[in-house]
Structure formats: C-alpha cells, structure tokens
C-alpha cells in the first residue's frame, strides 16, 4: 500500500486541503486515464491546461489532486495539494512512487543538439558486449536489457521514465544510458532522477520554435549539468564554444574531450574512409566502422564515459572497434551499379553540414553528390533557409522535398528552404514534394560511383501528414529503388 504522503516527499507544498494519509492506486496527469483512488496531477501544457480537467478527473473517482491553483469547487473526500510547479511535482512523485529506481543503477544522461542517440546507443552496445546488463532510453528505442520497447519521445514523461527504470532495476540492469532533450529538461521530466554522469555533445541551431532564443536553449541544457550531484561526473566537448559553459556551475567532477583543444580525452583522425575511421585516442590507435568527424567526437565521448565508469582502457578500445552504426545515422548501402546511398537523421543545419562535409572529405570529387532533404512542418522555421543554403553549397545536385510536413503545406516549406539557396547554385536544385518520388529521382540521376544522401528522417518509419502517420522508411525505400533500377 502506497500512501499519498509518502510520494509527496521532497515536493514543494503550498497548501493542503484534506488527508495525505490516504492510500493511492496510481499517478496520472492525463485526465482520460485517471480512475478510482488515483492521484491526478494538473499540468499546464503547451496545448492544454490540466487544471481545466480537474472536475472531469474528480468525477472518475480520483482520491487526490495536485495542482498549482486550487479549484473553486472542493469535493468532499478528495485531497487537494497546491504546489508551485506541477511539472516538478510530477517528476518527484513519479520517482517516489517507483521507489527512486535511478538510485539503484548507474544512470548516465546525454544532452546536446546532435549525437545524443548515437552516443547513448553505442554506449549501450559497448557495455552489453562488456558483459553487463544495460538499459537504454533513446529516440530510436527503449531497451531493458534484452527487452525492446518502442520509443515515443526523446525524453519520455516522468512516469514512463521511472517505470522503465524500475523494470531495469528488477531485471538487474547495471547501467542505463538516457537521451536528455531540452524539452525534457525544461518540462522538469528529469527532476528527481539521480545521475551518475552527464555528457554534453554539442550545441547548434534547433528547437527555436519551442525556446525563445538560442541563449534560452543553451541555458536549459546547462541546467542539466547545474543539477548534477558531487558524486557524478560531467563530460563535455570543449571544441564546442558552449562546452565549458556547461561546466560553469556544476558540482560534478569535470572532464573534457576534444579533437582540436587541450582535453582529458583527445583524439586525432588518422584516416577517414567510407569503410571506417582510424583514430588515435590518448595515444592509442583505434579502427572503427563508424565514419566522419562527428563520429570521432561521439567515439571520444564514449571512450571517456567508459573510462569514467571503470572499464579498462584496452578492453574499451577493443569493444569500440566492434561497434555498429545506429539505425538512420550515416547508414549506407552500395548498389550493384556502385551507387552509394546514405540515410541520415540530419535535421538541423549543423548536422546536415557535418554529414555533407564528411562525405566531401572522403569522395574523390569526380562523382556527383546528390542530396535529398526537407524540413519538418510546425517546427522551427528559421532553420529552413539555412539548411537550403548548406545543401546547395555542399552538394552537386539537391532535391528539396517534404520531411514530416505535419499540418503545413509541403510546398510552402520547400519555398522557405529555397530562399537560402545562393543564386549561383539555383541550377543544381530541384523541388519534388512527394518524398518517394524525390528519392526515386535521385536514384535515376545517379551513375556508377555517385553518392546519394537522404537526410532528415533517419530511423523514422513514418511520414506525418495532416495529423496522420503513413508508413515511410527512407532506408527501406532507397534499397528497394536501387534494386529495381539495377534490373
């Protein structure tokens, strides 16, 4: 039996009406799910306010309501808890409800604009191969040792996080690697969690549809490190100008990694080819199947984390050499006609630039580099012309298409992308709103030796149009098209 007062531990309480010694069944923040003897937490969201649904939840038998504003109508038999921040209260109560599972394993959070999925997924791979039971909370999937669940958000809601962490503890998981998004930090989903370490990858233009400006976006990321305990480590990329900013107020032990700067974990790229990278990390050579400068940074973060978590150096390097690329992250296939097709999640200006610069650093320049890309609808509109500029400048041919247009007109999004194309590069661009047709056209244009980059959706297996999700897998489609064109 769980008492309401027990899960309120560490919650900031401004007012209580009723009895906190009552037994509760579940915690819910969605009024549609709230039922008999549950606690309903009223959350102010971006689209709706949970306070508007307190009456509805009360009629469904909830025994307690946690809110920022006590309703005018008080129902006898229901306990009302007023708090200053319902998001934070939800996170702390969720951790208490599941008996604070993050304290029973080593939880590592990874934040930054690009690289979160790769770093968390590869750390999961590495520690699994080192013989540990491992958990993963990522954009691509959730793993509880060998059990896989579908991911719905980069950083899930607090109840979901703690439910998975409790399952991990029960399965004997030693380490959990978790993506920490700016939305998740800002909405307090990570409050109440005990982290063993935090990793900062980089910071570039993204999510400015949600955050007011870049400074706010940066400061939200920094908040994650500000809240790390003394017992944790903070590992940051100091080649990024915001890397040291993340460490300014942290109580955690500070560690750094870099390719260009003085750092605790330093790497040099010796060879960069389509079949892998040869790196020298802290004077030890490593051959890896991963490709590109951006993956050199990801591998450094992984190396540093493994060392900080106690793995032996040579074992770490040996395991790193076996790591496989993550779905939708520089995932490539070579056709029978020797056309190389690459699928990548690059959906920010910096990520797209990194991928294209990596391809250009490897290719001979005698072949065409054909890029297929778009931008998501109902998201940050300021990055669209920037991405158009990058794609046109760093490719020999570009096909602008739809990504996940959501509620927007795909052609309007494409027009905004085209605004960033320098006039001297107009002749290398095409616009085809139908994404499958755009990919097919790229395959038809490609000759032996040419390279096709399909950017933006990566691991996603759907396309979101007018509120509906349709099956769509870039990697599967380009494989099918290349095979069909070879016949």
C-alpha positions, -999 to 999 in steps of 0.1 A, spaced: 0 0 0 14 34 -10 3 65 10 -1 99 -6 22 115 20 50 91 10 51 101 -26 49 138 -17 84 136 -1 105 165 -14 76 181 -33 72 218 -26 38 221 -10 20 255 -6 -14 243 7 -31 210 17 -69 205 18 -78 171 31 -59 140 43 -25 129 29 -25 96 48 -48 80 22 -38 50 1 -34 57 -36 -36 34 -67 -17 53 -95 -4 87 -105 -19 102 -137 -15 135 -155 -39 126 -183 -75 130 -171 -86 104 -195 -66 77 -177 -74 89 -141 -95 64 -122 -106 52 -88 -81 61 -59 -56 77 -83 -38 109 -79 -44 134 -107 -17 160 -113 -29 190 -133 -1 201 -157 -1 233 -177 10 221 -212 16 239 -245 -17 229 -260 -40 224 -229 -41 230 -192 -47 201 -169 -64 224 -144 -94 225 -169 -98 188 -164 -98 186 -126 -136 183 -124 -136 155 -150 -109 136 -131 -128 141 -99 -159 125 -114 -139 94 -122 -130 86 -86 -96 102 -80 -87 104 -44 -63 134 -47 -55 163 -70 -21 180 -72 -23 215 -88 -9 250 -90 -43 266 -85 -69 250 -61 -102 248 -78 -132 268 -65 -153 237 -62 -139 215 -34 -153 179 -34 -155 162 -1 -133 131 1 -107 144 -23 -74 157 -10 -61 188 -28 -23 196 -28 -12 230 -41 24 232 -54 43 260 -72 53 237 -101 32 208 -112 58 195 -137 84 193 -110 59 177 -85 50 151 -111 87 141 -116 94 139 -79 62 120 -72 69 96 -100 104 88 -87 89 83 -52 61 62 -65 85 38 -82 108 39 -51 135 60 -67 150 34 -91 176 58 -105 195 55 -72 198 17 -77 217 17 -110 242 40 -128 222 64 -149 241 85 -175 224 114 -193 235 126 -227 224 160 -239 233 183 -269 218 191 -303 234 163 -323 248 129 -313 226 120 -283 211 89 -300 245 77 -313 263 82 -280 236 65 -259 231 36 -284 268 29 -288 273 30 -250 245 5 -247 262 -17 -273 296 -14 -257 286 -22 -221 264 -50 -233 294 -65 -251 315 -60 -219 291 -84 -202 268 -61 -183 230 -58 -182 222 -25 -197 193 -1 -202 187 25 -229 162 54 -232 166 69 -266 148 85 -295 150 52 -315 140 27 -289 139 17 -252 159 -13 -241 155 -31 -207 185 -54 -211 172 -77 -239 136 -65 -240 128 -38 -265 101 -12 -264 90 14 -289 102 50 -281 76 78 -283 97 108 -272 134 116 -270 129 121 -232 97 104 -221 74 118 -194 85 113 -158 61 84 -150 73 65 -181 110 71 -173 107 59 -137 85 29 -147 112 18 -172 140 24 -146 121 3 -120 118 -25 -146 155 -22 -153 164 -25 -116 142 -56 -113 160 -71 -143 193 -65 -126 205 -37 -150 238 -21 -140 240 9 -163 213 29 -181 221 54 -209 195 81 -215 190 109 -240 181 141 -223 164 167 -245 160 204 -239 122 199 -238 126 172 -212 148 194 -190 126 225 -195 95 205 -186 112 191 -155 109 155 -166 143 147 -153 137 161 -118 140 136 -90 164 114 -110 199 105 -96 225 107 -124 259 91 -121 272 112 -151 262 137 -177 276 141 -213 275 172 -235 279 166 -272 275 200 -289 250 229 -294 237 243 -326 205 257 -341 175 237 -332 141 238 -313 138 276 -316 102 270 -323 100 260 -286 127 281 -269 125 319 -272 161 322 -285 194 304 -286 205 317 -252 175 301 -236 181 268 -254 217 268 -242 208 277 -206 182 249 -204 209 224 -215 232 239 -189 206 234 -162 210 197 -165 247 200 -155 239 225 -128 218 199 -111 243 170 -112 254 159 -77 290 160 -64 292 122 -68 286 124 -106 309 133 -135 303 159 -162 320 151 -195 319 179 -221 331 186 -257 353 217 -253 358 221 -291 322 234 -289 322 270 -277 294 261 -252 312 231 -238 329 250 -209 296 269 -203 280 236 -193 306 232 -166 305 266 -150 282 259 -121 282 221 -119 291 204 -86 300 172 -106 336 162 -113 346 180 -146 361 161 -175 366 172 -212 371 157 -246 382 173 -279 398 169 -313 413 204 -315 417 216 -279 436 205 -248 414 180 -231 414 149 -208 403 127 -237 420 137 -270 417 122 -305 434 126 -338 419 114 -371 445 94 -390 422 80 -418 387 88 -428 371 65 -453 337 52 -463 345 19 -445 356 35 -413 378 58 -392 414 53 -379 418 73 -347 445 79 -322 428 83 -288 451 93 -259 480 79 -280 462 45 -286 452 37 -322 416 26 -329 400 14 -361 362 18 -361 334 11 -386 319 45 -379 325 74 -403 332 111 -402 345 138 -379 312 140 -360 316 103 -351 351 109 -339 336 132 -313 309 106 -305 336 80 -300 356 102 -277 325 108 -256 320 70 -254 357 64 -246 357 89 -218 325 76 -203 337 40 -204 369 51 -186 350 71 -160 327 42 -154 356 19 -147 362 -1 -179 398 -10 -186 414 10 -214 424 -18 -237 390 -36 -233 373 -3 -241 393 2 -273 387 -34 -284 350 -32 -278 348 2 -296 363 -14 -327 333 -37 -329 306 -11 -326 279 -10 -353 263 22 -366 229 32 -353 198 30 -375 194 61 -395 228 76 -385 251 76 -416 235 42 -426 246 34 -461 242 8 -488 262 3 -521 242 -8 -551 253 -33 -578 260 -3 -600 283 11 -574 260 39 -562 265 47 -525 232 57 -508 234 72 -473 205 77 -449 210 101 -420 188 118 -394 204 152 -401 176 176 -395 195 206 -382 218 230 -401 248 218 -382 241 181 -385 235 185 -423 267 204 -427 286 178 -407 273 149 -429 279 167 -462 314 178 -451 322 143 -441 311 129 -475 331 156 -493 362 149 -473 361 112 -484 348 114 -520 372 120 -550 352 149 -564 348 131 -597 314 118 -587 281 135 -581 268 141 -545 230 142 -548 212 153 -516 175 147 -509 163 168 -480 134 187 -465 123 203 -432 96 193 -407 64 213 -405 51 230 -374 87 233 -362 115 260 -361 110 279 -394 143 299 -391 165 269 -399 148 262 -433 168 287 -455 200 278 -436 196 242 -445 188 251 -481 220 271 -483 241 243 -468 226 216 -490 230 236 -522 265 248 -513 279 214 -503 262 191 -529 265 189 -567 227 183 -570 199 188 -545 163 177 -545 142 196 -520 112 175 -507 88 171 -478 100 157 -445 71 154 -420 50 183 -432 25 178 -404 -2 205 -407 18 227 -431 17 228 -469 49 209 -481 53 234 -510 54 263 -486 81 246 -465 101 239 -497 98 276 -508 112 286 -474 142 262 -479 148 275 -514 151 311 -501 185 302 -487 200 289 -520 226 313 -534 217 324 -569 247 308 -585 235 274 -572 199 276 -585 207 253 -614 217 224 -592 184 223 -573 151 205 -580 119 205 -559 97 174 -557 72 175 -528 65 137 -529 93 122 -509 93 88 -525 94 104 -560 122 127 -549 143 96 -537 134 78 -569 146 108 -590 179 108 -571 184 71 -579 176 77 -616 201 106 -617 229 87 -601 256 69 -621 283 45 -611 304 60 -583 279 87 -574 267 93 -538 231 99 -527 224 114 -493 188 112 -480 186 134 -450 162 144 -423 142 113 -412 169 87 -405 154 59 -383 118 71 -386 95 46 -402 66 70 -409 57 103 -426 34 126 -407 9 145 -429 -22 164 -418 -24 146 -384 -19 111 -399 12 89 -399 19 69 -431 44 41 -434 76 55 -448 112 43 -442 139 61 -461 164 33 -458 139 6 -469 127 27 -499 161 36 -512 172 0 -510 141 -11 -530 146 16 -556 183 9 -561 175 -28 -566 147 -20 -590 169 3 -611 196 -24 -612 173 -48 -631 
